[in-house]
Amino acid sequence: MQVEFKPAAREEFLALERHLQVYFKSHLEKLSQMPPRRHLRFGMPHNVEDVTRQARLVFDVKEETLFVIHCFATHKEYEKWYKSFR
């Protein structure tokens, strides 16, 4: 499965600290090998992966491509984005 970043996700990924980028890359490799696990609520068509205790990766899977939607460094950023859909 190939991985593609949406433009906003690419900017968020590049703005992360170097050690977080390494964690995100390893999770993307894992996700490309295994199907996604956790789906978001409220009818959102996205999946989420916990990268660290705080960092989150939001993505979609369509056919043989994993599209990265957002890369959040902190849970606070993720929670603000997530609550905007309620």
Disulfide bonds with the S-S distance in Angstrom:
none
